């Protein structure tokens, strides 16, 4: 049999489809004749042409399409956004140019550093340490309170700007985005590095803050590239650049190597990413199980996940919010108001990300720092503020025994896409309330979080939307 491979790919595809259809017809026709053995012949024909087709498609796509992935990362996001906001409203001091941090309020017993400026890093201030420790290192440190709603607005503005360059954009966290630029060079008539620099400059000019952009052929290397040197830089990290750009870095700098993993690698004599890349994979598998194989792949730049361009963060496990109250809560009514203020922010996050929750949990910390929690699974997933709050109140009332409360938290999990929820005939219809919720969300995002508040918070001394920063984005996730 003489096999002719056509230069015209489309003609070959038509021939392939013809043979598949013909083979199915032969199978169907001959199946009525029990004495005829036909399947080996037709099956082999289909298999032969399928293999040739796959070979041409795969090899052809590799030659025609070389993936180009951008990773856009906002420099010191929370602090940068706060600095831009203040400058736009008349401040003369740029928080990014002085030792400053975004953190809590010590007077209300919130004392953790959430973000820091580059000058603050020179004093070895670390994210997660107490403000008291930070001030010991830098007595003149400027502390600003977090503003999650501002961060949502800035993140949305950045996402809208990036949509001018590709329709394939995946939010990875509130301040990180992957952008698939494959095939777009011809559209913009520029190479990827030139376009990335134009994006960087446009963000700085129109939005007022700076970003780092990493460019590579997969998401892992693009993310690692954006971390090479900050701020306001564009870096490439293609596979051929790994030996001299990635491998000399400390192993702690590799994505997903955290505080627990690094000492284990050090005990094996692995101190750089290059050491990890050259390590025997069987040894890593023996010491770290399947996690060792994952790290070895990352060290060698091996990662092939696609940019999931639905416009929402896909791998959120749960959304939570908590607050340390400035006074000890000793009555049920006040505790309910605090919980409502937390639910307001959690439910808004749910709706913003397009999720409904199935599990609601309440956490309580007493004056004596004793912590406990209580959770329940809902019959139907929801993103309605009142529905979540109703369940939150029940959980709190069941768990609380009257102890003075220092800290309260609300968390929702077991998330479903809001367009895939099956409604129930036996549960309360929250549809009208949801329309009100979404209208209020739009007003708050446009005019500020206090533009619409519940009357129950008037003269209560309780912030109507409490908890400040809500950070459940998968910043440290093995799923890129």
HELIX and SHEET records of a PDB file:
HELIX    1   1 UNK A    9  UNK A   30  1                                  22    
HELIX    2   2 UNK A   39  UNK A   64  1                                  26    
HELIX    3   3 UNK A   77  UNK A   88  1                                  12    
HELIX    4   4 UNK A   95  UNK A   97  5                                   3    
HELIX    5   5 UNK A  106  UNK A  108  5                                   3    
HELIX    6   6 UNK A  118  UNK A  121  1                                   4    
HELIX    7   7 UNK A  131  UNK A  137  1                                   7    
HELIX    8   8 UNK A  148  UNK A  162  1                                  15    
HELIX    9   9 UNK A  185  UNK A  188  1                                   4    
HELIX   10  10 UNK A  192  UNK A  206  1                                  15    
HELIX   11  11 UNK A  219  UNK A  226  1                                   8    
HELIX   12  12 UNK A  239  UNK A  241  5                                   3    
HELIX   13  13 UNK A  242  UNK A  245  1                                   4    
HELIX   14  14 UNK A  251  UNK A  253  5                                   3    
HELIX   15  15 UNK A  259  UNK A  267  1                                   9    
HELIX   16  16 UNK A  273  UNK A  278  1                                   6    
HELIX   17  17 UNK A  281  UNK A  288  1                                   8    
HELIX   18  18 UNK A  290  UNK A  299  1                                  10    
HELIX   19  19 UNK A  332  UNK A  353  1                                  22    
HELIX   20  20 UNK A  385  UNK A  399  1                                  15    
HELIX   21  21 UNK A  431  UNK A  447  1                                  17    
HELIX   22  22 UNK A  455  UNK A  457  5                                   3    
SHEET    1   A 5 UNK A 169  UNK A 173  0                                        
SHEET    2   A 5 UNK A 176  UNK A 180 -1                                        
SHEET    3   A 5 UNK A  69  UNK A  74 -1                                        
SHEET    4   A 5 UNK A 211  UNK A 216 -1                                        
SHEET    5   A 5 UNK A 234  UNK A 236  1                                        
SHEET    1   B 3 UNK A 113  UNK A 116  0                                        
SHEET    2   B 3 UNK A 100  UNK A 103 -1                                        
SHEET    3   B 3 UNK A 142  UNK A 145  1                                        
SHEET    1   C 4 UNK A 318  UNK A 329  0                                        
SHEET    2   C 4 UNK A 405  UNK A 417 -1                                        
SHEET    3   C 4 UNK A 355  UNK A 366 -1                                        
SHEET    4   C 4 UNK A 371  UNK A 382 -1                                        
END                                                                             
